[in-house]
């Protein structure tokens, strides 16, 4: 009941952003379950470009306005994760955040890394960076993950 009350107290723009984030998170979570990853990336690109806002090439990431916009997107994804049945893994959250940021003209980059965990088990983690700063997906041992080369770079060689 508290979550519903918190939602009702949001501004209309925050409600709209939350609903968009929730819907995109659901699509990414479902897509990871039933689509090949390359197909999901192509779908993500279509979602990013559907309402792309241009003119952010010269944005100042440290400006209060930019920090506020980025923070709202991250907050919407984090909050949507709490409402998502079964939650959402880091990759679905990163893909969703990237869509929201790129729709607003922020050139974020999806990063996926791996490391050896306990018992030599391979562990993977996904996060989003903007100007080499982690926007979502920060974990205490992030430096121990070895990131794959950029997915954008990899697409050029297909």
Backbone as JSON, one array per atom type, in Angstrom:
{
  "sequence": "XXXXXXXXXXXXXXXXXXXXXXXXXXXXXXXXXXXXXXXXXXXXXXXXXXXXXXXXXXXXXXXXXXXXXXXXXXXXXXXXXXXXXXXXXXXXXXXXXXXXXXXXXXXXXXXXXXXXXXXXXXXXXXXXXXXXXXXXXXXXXXXXXXXXXXXXXXXXXX",
  "N": [[0.81, -1.19, 0.0], [2.01, 1.19, 0.69], [3.71, 1.67, -1.46], [1.95, 2.23, -3.53], [0.79, 4.55, -2.58], [3.05, 6.21, -2.53], [3.54, 6.32, -5.29], [1.23, 7.67, -6.2], [1.67, 10.16, -5.13], [3.62, 11.23, -6.73], [4.78, 13.62, -9.2], [3.1, 14.45, -12.29], [4.82, 14.23, -14.48], [6.85, 12.63, -13.44], [5.39, 10.31, -12.9], [4.74, 9.56, -15.5], [7.33, 9.09, -16.56], [8.12, 6.98, -14.86], [6.22, 5.02, -15.63], [6.94, 4.63, -18.31], [9.55, 3.67, -17.93], [9.0, 1.33, -16.5], [7.51, -0.14, -18.39], [9.43, -0.38, -20.48], [11.42, -1.77, -19.09], [10.08, -4.15, -18.56], [9.8, -5.04, -21.24], [12.52, -5.39, -21.95], [13.34, -7.3, -20.08], [11.65, -9.45, -20.76], [12.47, -9.73, -23.43], [15.16, -10.54, -23.1], [14.72, -13.04, -22.16], [13.47, -14.41, -24.28], [14.53, -13.76, -26.82], [17.25, -13.83, -29.2], [20.36, -12.33, -28.26], [21.47, -10.42, -30.05], [19.25, -9.75, -31.62], [17.69, -8.54, -29.66], [19.28, -6.31, -29.12], [19.03, -4.95, -31.55], [16.3, -4.38, -31.47], [16.34, -2.73, -29.24], [17.76, -0.54, -30.25], [15.89, 0.43, -32.09], [13.92, 1.25, -30.3], [15.3, 3.26, -28.96], [15.64, 5.15, -30.97], [13.08, 5.89, -31.58], [11.98, 8.12, -30.37], [13.99, 10.03, -30.39], [15.81, 12.72, -29.07], [17.34, 15.39, -30.42], [20.35, 17.44, -30.45], [21.89, 17.34, -28.16], [24.58, 17.09, -28.32], [26.56, 18.75, -27.34], [26.34, 18.71, -24.57], [26.71, 19.35, -21.06], [27.78, 17.22, -18.82], [28.14, 17.61, -16.13], [26.51, 19.66, -15.43], [23.84, 21.01, -13.46], [21.25, 20.66, -14.54], [21.58, 18.56, -16.4], [22.53, 16.51, -14.7], [20.26, 16.22, -13.12], [18.37, 15.28, -15.01], [19.54, 12.84, -15.83], [19.66, 11.54, -13.35], [16.91, 11.31, -12.78], [16.12, 9.44, -14.72], [17.6, 7.16, -13.96], [16.61, 6.79, -11.38], [13.94, 6.21, -11.99], [14.22, 3.74, -13.3], [15.37, 2.19, -11.25], [13.31, 2.29, -9.34], [11.22, 1.14, -10.8], [12.18, -1.44, -10.98], [11.72, -2.39, -8.42], [8.99, -2.73, -8.47], [8.61, -4.58, -10.43], [7.54, -7.82, -11.16], [9.39, -10.38, -9.72], [11.64, -8.84, -9.89], [14.51, -7.4, -11.58], [17.31, -8.2, -13.52], [20.74, -7.04, -13.81], [21.41, -6.62, -16.52], [18.97, -6.21, -17.91], [18.16, -3.9, -16.61], [20.25, -2.15, -17.27], [20.01, -2.01, -20.09], [17.47, -0.82, -20.27], [17.91, 1.64, -18.99], [19.75, 2.73, -20.75], [18.18, 3.1, -23.05], [16.35, 5.06, -22.13], [18.13, 7.19, -21.57], [19.41, 7.65, -24.06], [17.22, 8.33, -25.64], [16.83, 10.83, -24.72], [18.97, 12.08, -25.7], [21.49, 11.62, -24.61], [24.59, 10.22, -24.98], [25.03, 7.35, -23.98], [26.81, 4.38, -22.91], [26.58, 0.92, -23.12], [27.97, -1.47, -21.03], [29.44, -4.61, -20.58], [30.79, -6.96, -18.47], [33.03, -9.56, -17.31], [34.08, -11.84, -14.7], [36.08, -14.05, -12.68], [34.51, -15.78, -10.2], [33.72, -17.02, -6.9], [34.94, -20.29, -6.42], [35.88, -20.48, -9.0], [33.8, -19.87, -10.71], [32.25, -18.35, -13.49], [31.3, -15.03, -13.57], [29.06, -12.47, -14.56], [28.38, -9.03, -15.35], [26.44, -6.11, -15.97], [26.51, -2.68, -16.92], [25.94, 0.86, -17.27], [27.61, 3.5, -18.86], [28.44, 6.95, -19.01], [30.34, 9.23, -20.53], [32.55, 7.82, -19.46], [31.8, 7.49, -16.81], [30.1, 5.66, -14.38], [26.7, 5.18, -14.63], [24.49, 3.57, -14.01], [24.45, 0.47, -12.31], [26.61, 0.3, -10.66], [28.76, -1.47, -8.63], [30.47, -2.76, -5.74], [32.79, -4.22, -6.42], [33.36, -3.56, -9.07], [35.63, -2.92, -10.58], [36.92, -5.32, -10.8], [35.7, -6.69, -12.81], [36.15, -7.67, -16.14], [35.7, -5.8, -18.87], [33.92, -6.41, -21.93], [34.8, -5.5, -25.3], [33.53, -2.48, -26.7], [30.08, -2.61, -27.55], [29.08, -1.16, -29.65], [31.32, -0.82, -31.25], [31.81, -3.48, -31.91], [29.62, -4.03, -33.55], [30.3, -2.76, -35.91], [31.96, -4.48, -37.26], [30.48, -6.55, -38.22]],
  "CA": [[0.0, 0.0, 0.0], [2.91, 2.34, 0.74], [4.24, 1.92, -2.8], [0.88, 2.87, -4.31], [0.68, 5.91, -2.06], [4.22, 6.95, -3.05], [3.32, 6.55, -6.72], [0.19, 8.69, -6.36], [2.22, 11.46, -4.73], [4.57, 11.72, -7.73], [4.29, 14.59, -10.19], [2.62, 13.77, -13.49], [5.96, 13.9, -15.34], [7.53, 11.48, -12.83], [4.53, 9.15, -13.14], [4.92, 9.18, -16.91], [8.66, 8.5, -16.69], [8.08, 5.69, -14.19], [5.46, 4.06, -16.44], [7.78, 4.32, -19.46], [10.65, 2.83, -17.46], [8.43, 0.03, -16.14], [7.18, -0.83, -19.64], [10.69, -0.74, -21.16], [12.08, -2.8, -18.29], [9.36, -5.39, -18.85], [10.17, -5.48, -22.59], [13.91, -5.86, -21.95], [13.36, -8.54, -19.31], [11.01, -10.46, -21.61], [13.34, -9.92, -24.59], [16.32, -11.33, -22.7], [14.25, -14.4, -21.94], [12.99, -15.13, -25.47], [15.16, -13.34, -28.08], [18.72, -13.81, -29.25], [20.84, -11.03, -27.77], [21.63, -9.5, -31.17], [17.91, -9.28, -31.97], [17.29, -7.62, -28.61], [20.02, -5.05, -29.33], [18.4, -4.27, -32.68], [15.04, -3.86, -30.95], [16.69, -1.62, -28.36], [18.12, 0.6, -31.11], [14.63, 0.99, -32.6], [13.27, 1.94, -29.19], [16.06, 4.48, -28.69], [15.46, 6.11, -32.05], [11.69, 6.2, -31.81], [11.7, 9.49, -29.9], [15.3, 10.59, -30.1], [15.88, 14.16, -28.98], [18.66, 15.8, -30.91], [20.87, 18.68, -29.91], [22.59, 17.15, -26.89], [25.97, 16.74, -28.59], [27.45, 19.6, -26.55], [25.82, 18.78, -23.22], [27.68, 19.34, -19.97], [27.3, 16.18, -17.91], [28.23, 18.08, -14.76], [25.55, 20.73, -15.17], [22.73, 20.55, -12.61], [20.13, 20.22, -15.37], [21.94, 17.25, -16.95], [22.56, 15.57, -13.58], [18.89, 15.98, -12.72], [17.73, 14.44, -16.03], [20.13, 11.5, -15.73], [19.22, 10.99, -12.07], [15.49, 10.93, -12.9], [16.05, 8.18, -15.5], [18.13, 6.07, -13.12], [15.65, 6.59, -10.3], [12.75, 5.56, -12.56], [14.56, 2.33, -13.54], [15.52, 1.54, -9.95], [12.0, 2.16, -8.73], [10.47, 0.17, -11.6], [12.69, -2.76, -10.61], [11.05, -2.78, -7.19], [7.61, -3.1, -8.79], [8.62, -5.64, -11.43], [7.47, -9.17, -10.57], [10.67, -11.08, -9.83], [12.73, -7.89, -10.01], [15.16, -7.37, -12.89], [18.76, -8.36, -13.46], [21.53, -5.87, -14.19], [21.4, -6.39, -17.97], [17.68, -5.59, -18.26], [18.19, -2.53, -16.06], [21.19, -1.35, -18.07], [19.39, -1.78, -21.41], [16.38, 0.13, -20.08], [18.5, 2.95, -18.7], [20.35, 3.24, -21.98], [17.1, 3.59, -23.91], [15.85, 6.32, -21.58], [19.14, 8.24, -21.73], [19.62, 7.96, -25.48], [16.03, 9.04, -26.12], [16.99, 12.22, -24.3], [20.14, 12.61, -26.38], [22.73, 11.38, -23.88], [25.25, 9.08, -25.64], [25.5, 6.39, -22.99], [27.4, 3.16, -23.46], [26.34, -0.32, -22.38], [29.19, -2.23, -20.78], [29.24, -5.94, -20.01], [32.08, -7.49, -18.06], [33.04, -10.86, -16.65], [35.17, -12.1, -13.77], [36.01, -15.35, -12.01], [33.99, -15.65, -8.84], [34.05, -18.1, -5.98], [34.97, -21.61, -7.05], [36.17, -20.27, -10.43], [32.57, -19.67, -11.49], [32.25, -17.14, -14.29], [30.25, -14.08, -13.22], [28.92, -11.37, -15.52], [27.68, -7.85, -14.84], [26.21, -5.08, -16.98], [26.34, -1.33, -16.39], [25.88, 1.91, -18.3], [28.53, 4.6, -18.63], [28.29, 8.19, -19.76], [31.66, 9.87, -20.38], [33.37, 6.94, -18.62], [31.3, 7.47, -15.44], [29.03, 4.68, -14.24], [25.41, 5.8, -14.37], [23.73, 2.55, -13.3], [25.16, -0.8, -12.27], [27.8, 0.39, -9.81], [28.9, -2.45, -7.56], [31.72, -2.52, -5.03], [33.93, -4.85, -7.09], [33.22, -3.33, -10.52], [36.96, -2.92, -11.21], [37.38, -6.69, -11.03], [35.08, -7.21, -14.04], [36.87, -7.34, -17.37], [34.64, -5.47, -19.84], [34.06, -6.72, -23.35], [34.95, -4.29, -26.09], [32.27, -1.78, -26.91], [29.13, -3.28, -28.44], [28.97, -0.34, -30.85], [32.5, -1.16, -32.06], [31.64, -4.83, -32.41], [28.64, -4.02, -34.62], [30.92, -2.27, -37.13], [32.69, -5.56, -37.91], [29.55, -7.6, -38.65]],
  "C": [[0.86, 1.26, 0.0], [3.43, 2.7, -0.65], [3.2, 2.62, -3.67], [0.74, 4.33, -3.87], [1.85, 6.77, -2.55], [4.05, 7.28, -4.52], [2.31, 7.68, -6.93], [0.67, 10.08, -5.99], [3.22, 12.02, -5.75], [3.93, 12.78, -8.62], [3.86, 13.82, -11.44], [3.79, 13.39, -14.41], [6.74, 12.71, -14.76], [6.71, 10.21, -12.99], [4.71, 8.64, -14.56], [6.27, 8.51, -17.12], [8.71, 7.13, -16.04], [7.36, 4.65, -15.05], [6.23, 3.67, -17.7], [8.91, 3.36, -19.05], [10.15, 1.43, -17.13], [8.14, -0.78, -17.39], [8.44, -1.27, -20.37], [11.43, -1.84, -20.41], [11.41, -4.15, -18.51], [9.74, -5.92, -20.22], [11.59, -6.04, -22.63], [14.02, -7.19, -21.2], [12.78, -9.69, -20.14], [11.89, -10.77, -22.82], [14.57, -10.75, -24.26], [15.95, -12.8, -22.52], [13.96, -15.12, -23.25], [13.64, -14.73, -26.79], [16.66, -13.57, -28.04], [19.21, -12.4, -28.9], [20.99, -10.01, -28.89], [20.28, -8.92, -31.6], [17.4, -8.28, -30.93], [18.0, -6.28, -28.75], [19.44, -4.26, -30.49], [17.07, -3.66, -32.27], [15.3, -2.65, -30.06], [17.01, -0.37, -29.18], [16.86, 1.26, -31.67], [13.91, 1.77, -31.52], [13.98, 3.25, -28.87], [15.75, 5.55, -29.72], [14.02, 6.54, -32.25], [11.32, 7.62, -31.37], [12.99, 10.19, -29.55], [15.23, 12.12, -30.08], [17.27, 14.57, -29.41], [19.12, 17.07, -30.19], [21.58, 18.54, -28.58], [24.07, 16.86, -27.12], [26.93, 17.53, -27.7], [26.95, 19.74, -25.11], [26.97, 18.79, -22.22], [27.17, 18.38, -18.91], [27.31, 16.65, -16.46], [27.26, 19.2, -14.44], [24.41, 20.18, -14.32], [21.55, 20.02, -13.42], [20.38, 18.81, -15.93], [21.93, 16.19, -15.84], [21.15, 15.22, -13.12], [18.18, 15.04, -13.7], [18.24, 13.0, -15.96], [19.65, 10.82, -14.45], [17.76, 10.55, -12.11], [15.35, 9.61, -13.65], [16.5, 7.0, -14.66], [17.15, 5.76, -11.99], [14.41, 5.86, -10.8], [13.02, 4.08, -12.81], [14.69, 1.59, -12.21], [14.17, 1.31, -9.27], [11.14, 1.15, -9.47], [10.9, -1.26, -11.27], [12.0, -3.28, -9.35], [9.63, -3.27, -7.44], [7.52, -4.27, -9.76], [8.52, -7.0, -10.74], [8.79, -9.92, -10.8], [11.86, -10.16, -9.95], [13.29, -7.87, -11.43], [16.66, -7.45, -12.68], [19.45, -7.12, -14.01], [21.46, -5.59, -15.69], [20.09, -5.74, -18.42], [17.64, -4.14, -17.78], [19.11, -1.63, -16.88], [20.61, -1.03, -19.44], [18.28, -0.73, -21.31], [16.91, 1.53, -19.84], [19.09, 3.56, -19.96], [19.29, 3.78, -22.93], [16.63, 4.96, -23.42], [16.85, 7.47, -21.78], [19.32, 8.63, -23.19], [18.41, 8.65, -26.1], [16.12, 10.52, -25.78], [18.26, 12.84, -24.87], [21.46, 12.41, -25.68], [23.38, 10.11, -24.43], [25.86, 8.09, -24.65], [26.03, 5.14, -23.67], [27.12, 1.98, -22.54], [27.67, -1.06, -22.25], [28.81, -3.55, -20.14], [30.61, -6.5, -19.7], [31.92, -8.84, -17.38], [34.22, -10.93, -15.68], [35.01, -13.52, -13.25], [35.57, -15.1, -10.58], [34.47, -16.77, -7.96], [33.98, -19.44, -6.7], [35.22, -21.54, -8.55], [34.93, -20.21, -11.3], [32.68, -18.35, -12.24], [31.05, -16.29, -13.91], [30.24, -12.97, -14.26], [28.15, -10.23, -14.86], [27.55, -6.84, -15.98], [26.01, -3.74, -16.28], [26.32, -0.36, -17.56], [26.83, 3.02, -17.89], [28.16, 5.78, -19.52], [29.56, 8.98, -19.5], [32.53, 9.14, -19.36], [33.0, 7.01, -17.14], [30.13, 6.5, -15.39], [27.75, 5.4, -13.83], [24.5, 4.85, -13.6], [24.53, 1.25, -13.37], [26.42, -0.77, -11.44], [27.74, -0.67, -8.72], [30.29, -2.27, -6.96], [32.94, -3.1, -5.76], [33.9, -4.67, -8.62], [34.57, -3.37, -11.24], [37.46, -4.33, -11.51], [36.73, -7.33, -12.27], [35.88, -6.74, -15.24], [35.82, -7.07, -18.44], [34.97, -5.97, -21.24], [34.29, -5.42, -24.09], [33.56, -3.72, -26.35], [31.37, -2.52, -27.89], [28.96, -2.49, -29.72], [30.12, -0.64, -31.8], [32.33, -2.53, -32.68], [30.66, -4.89, -33.57], [29.25, -3.58, -35.95], [31.58, -3.4, -37.93], [31.79, -6.7, -38.37], [29.43, -7.63, -40.14]]
}
